[in-house]
Amino acid sequence: MYSKGGPRLLITDRESAIYLERAHIHVEGERVVYHITDDEYRREYNIPHINLAVLFIGKGTSITQSAMRLLGEEGVHLAVTGTGGTPLHMGGLTTYRSTRHFREILPIYLSQERSLLAAISIMRDRTERMKNIGSKLSNKWLKVRDNIRINSACSNLEKKLDCCDDIKQLLGFEGNFSKECYATFAEYSNPTNSKQFKREAGVGKINPQNSDPNKLANRLIDHGNYLCYGIAGAALWALGIPPHMSVFHGKTRAGGLVFDLADSFKDALVLPAAFSLAREEDLDKAQKTFRERIITAFDDFKILKMAIDSINHMIDSSSK
């Protein structure tokens, strides 16, 4: 029997994510199952909803109300995303959530000084994970022998964080760091044409017969970012924290805590994966391989737990 008293497993004890495309999700007995819509034999596959943190629903996928109910009762976060990325997240409202983290985040959100300390904490986690996870994945997927340049960019940002006075200044530091990361991974991927890369969100459709490596890299980055937003959203939802209570980006422009939190880990995963596949001629293969790499990395590096750790780091660092 499924539990009516709330989720049976802590979110940090679960498999991070599953991504489904062109599938129909429904309930068979007390199981959440799916079948691929163009499968003439209609084979059913289980979705381990008791042991799942995030279910990503890609293009061409449908889900029944009864399946949504079972997912909600077990605390599974539902994230709708296409190959271009769509920031649509849903979680059940029937499950009790502790208010402890919300009560601790609220005064941070309301205070400029404490928000700055929390944002700096996020950026410190970001550089630490880039040096550790980003370097490992660069070695694995891009065959990089050393990571001197990316480590240098991280060290330079860490020094600037020691003397940061306000959010506007921090945004400038972050912008420069991001540009350095893009340039570095573009060079790792294609040393002769690395200066041609320019980050452009929402590049739209790509011609499968004439794929532009820069457009493909941008498209993969968009998609990877939204996968990371799903993980960040699941962490916030599990802790009962509203995703729009930003400490960083939303202070001066549109944004939310889900984006702030995702910044603590997304570049370390997304950039090496995206640039390692930017020159792949088969667009569908590139996108499928990219998703598999990102979702596998979520579990390999325990990213969901890292996201929750970052929330606690924010609270601790801004309470001193």
N, C-alpha and C positions, 0 to 999 in steps of 0.2 A: 504494500500500500504506500502511496505517496503521503508525505507529511503535511498535515494541515496546521501544524504549529510553527512553521517557519522552516528555513533551510536546514538540512541535516549536516552539511559540511561547511566549515569556515572557508571563505573565499580564497584564502591563501593556500589551502590544502587541495585545491582543485586543478584540473587541466585548464590552461589559460583560455584557449579559444578554438573554435571551429568556424571555418568559412564555407558557406554553401552557395552555389550558383545554379540557376535553372533547376531548382528543386521544389518539391511540394512537401511541406512539413505538416504533419498531422499526428493524431493519437491512435495507437492500436492497443486496446486494453488499457494498461496503465503505463505504457511506454510512449515516449516521444520518438517518432520515426520520420524518415524522409525517403522519397524516391526521386530519381532524376526524371524530369518531365519527358525526355525523348528516349527513355529506356523502354523498349517494346515489351520486355519481360516483367517490368514493374517490380524490380527487386527492392525490398525494404531494408533500410539500414537504421540502426539505433543511433539516437543522439543521447549521450550519457548526461542527461540533464541534472542528475544529482551531483555529478562530479565535473561540472562545467561552469566557468566564470562568465565567458562572453560568447554569444552566438552571433557571428557576422552573417548577415543576409545579403547576398550579392544580387546582381541583375537576374530577372526572370524567376525569382523565388517567391513563393506564396506560403502563408502559414494560417492555420485554422485558429479559431478562438480557443478551443479546448487545449491546443498545444501551447498557446500563449499563457493560459491559466496555469498549466503545470510548470512551465518555465518560470513564471512569476513566483509561484509558491516555493520553488527551490532557490530563488534569488539569482537566477540567470539574467545577466544584462544583455539586452538585445540591441545590436547596432546594425543599422541599414547602411550599406555602402556599395557603390558601384566601382567600376574600374577607375573612374575619375575621382571617386570619393564623395560621399554625401554625409555630412555630420548630423545624422538622425539617430538618437539613442532613446531607448525605452526601458523602464524598469517597473515592476509591479509595485503598487501602493499599499498592498494588503499586509506586507511583512513588517513587523515591528523593527525599528531601527533605534539604537541608542542615540541620545542627543549629545553625548559627551564631546565628540569631535566638533559638532556644529557650534556648541557653546564656546569651545576654545578657538575656533576659526573666526567667529563673528567679531570679537574685539580687534583681531588682527586686520580684518577687512575694513573696519571703521577707522583705523589709525594709519596715517601716512607713514609715520616712523616705523611702526611694527610691520606694515606691509612691505616696506623697503627691506627690512631684515629678513622677512620670509622670502622675498623675491631673490635676494642675494643667496639664501640657502639653496633655492632651486638651481641657481646658476652654478653653485659649487658642486652640487650633485651632477649637474650636466657635464662639467669638465671632468669630474672623476670617472664618470661612466664612459665618456669619450676616450679617455686615456686607457681604460681597461677593456671595455667591451668593443668600442670602435676599433681599437688597435687589433684585437684578436680577430674580428671579422674582416678587417682589411687584409690581414695576413692570410686568412682562409679563402676569401672570395676574390681579392684583387692581387694576391701573391706579392704583397708589399713586404720587403725585407726589413725595413725599419720604419718607425713612425716619428722620426725626429721633428718633422714639420708640424704635425698635428699636436704632438706633445708640447711644442713651443707655443702654439696658439693657445692651448689650454693654460699653460703657465703664465702667459702674458695677461690673459683674462683674470686669472686668480689674483694677480698682483693688483689689477685695477679694482677688483672687488673690495680690496682692503681700504680703499679711499673713495668709495662711491657715496655721493651725498644725496641723490634723489633718483626717483624712478626714470625721469627723462634722461639723465646721464647713463643710467643702467641700460636703457633701451639702445643708446648709442654704442655702448660697449658690446651689447648682444649683437647688434647689427654688424659690427666689424668682425666679431668672432664668427658669425654665420657665413659671411662672405669668404673668410679665410678657410672655413671648412669646405665650402662648395668648391673653391679653387683647388684646394688640396686633393679632394677626392676626384675632381675632374682630371687633375694631373695624374693621379694614380691610375685612372681608367684609360686615358689617352694623352700621354705626355706631349705629343706634337700639336694637338689642337685644344689644349686645356683652357686657353684664354678665350675661346669662343663661347664657353658655357656662360649662360645668364639664367639666374633663377626666375622662372615665370610660373606662377600658380595658375591652374585652370587652363592648360594649353589646348584643351579640346581634343577632337578626334585626330588620330594619326593615320596617314596613308600606309596600309600594310605593305604595299608594293615599293614604297620609297620612304622607309622610316628614317627620321632624323635623330641621331643619337642624343642630341641636346633636348629635343622634344620628348623623347622616350624617357630620358632621365627625369625630366620635370614631371611627367605623368606618373612615373613610379613613385617619386617623392610625394606627390599629392596623395596617392593611394596609400602609401605607407604611413603618412602622417595621420590619416583618418583611421587606420587600423590602431595606431597608437592612441588616438583620442578615445577609441572604444575601450581600451585597457584603462586609461586614466579615468574615464567616466564610470567604469565598473568599480574602481577603487573608491571614488568619491561616493557613489551610490551605496556601496556596502557600508561605508562609515557614516552615512546620513548627512553628507555635506552637499549643499546645493552647488551645482557645477558652474554657476555664473558668478560666484563670489570671488572675483579675481584679486590677486595681490600684486599683479605685474601688468600684463598687457591691457586689461580692461580699465586701468586707471587713467589712461590717456586716449584710448581708442577702443573700438569694439573688441571684445575678448571675454574670457572667462577662466575660472580656475581649472577647468578641464584642459585648456590649452597651456596654461602655466605649468601644470603638473606634467603633461606630456613632454614638455621641453626638457624635463630632467633626464629623459632616456631616449627620445625618438631619433635624434640625429645619430647617436651611436649605433642604432640598428638600421635605420632607413638609408642613410647615405652610402655606406659600403655596399648594401644590397642593391640599391638603385644604380649606382655607377658601375657595378660589376656586370650589369645586364644591359647597359645603355647601348651597346653595339650589337645586341642580339637582333638578327634580321627577322625572326619569327615573332611578331608582336604578341600573339596569344601565348606562346611558350614563355616569353619574357615575363608576362604578367602572372602567369601561373607559377613559374619558378620563384618569382619575387614574393608572392603571397606565402608560398610554402616556406621560404627562408625566414620571413618575418615571424610567422606564427610559430615555427619551430624555435626561433630565438626567444620568443616570449617565455617558453617553458625552460629552455636550456639555461637561461640567465635569470629565471624567476622574476620576470619584470613586474608582474602584479604585486609581488611582495616588495619589490624596490619602490614602486609607486606609493604604496602605503607607508614605507619607511620615509619617503620624501615628505609626506604630509606630517609625520611626526617630527622630522627634522625642522620643518617650517615652524611648527608650534613651539618646539624647544628653543630654537634660535631667536625667535621674536619675543620670547618671554623673559629673556635675561635682562 
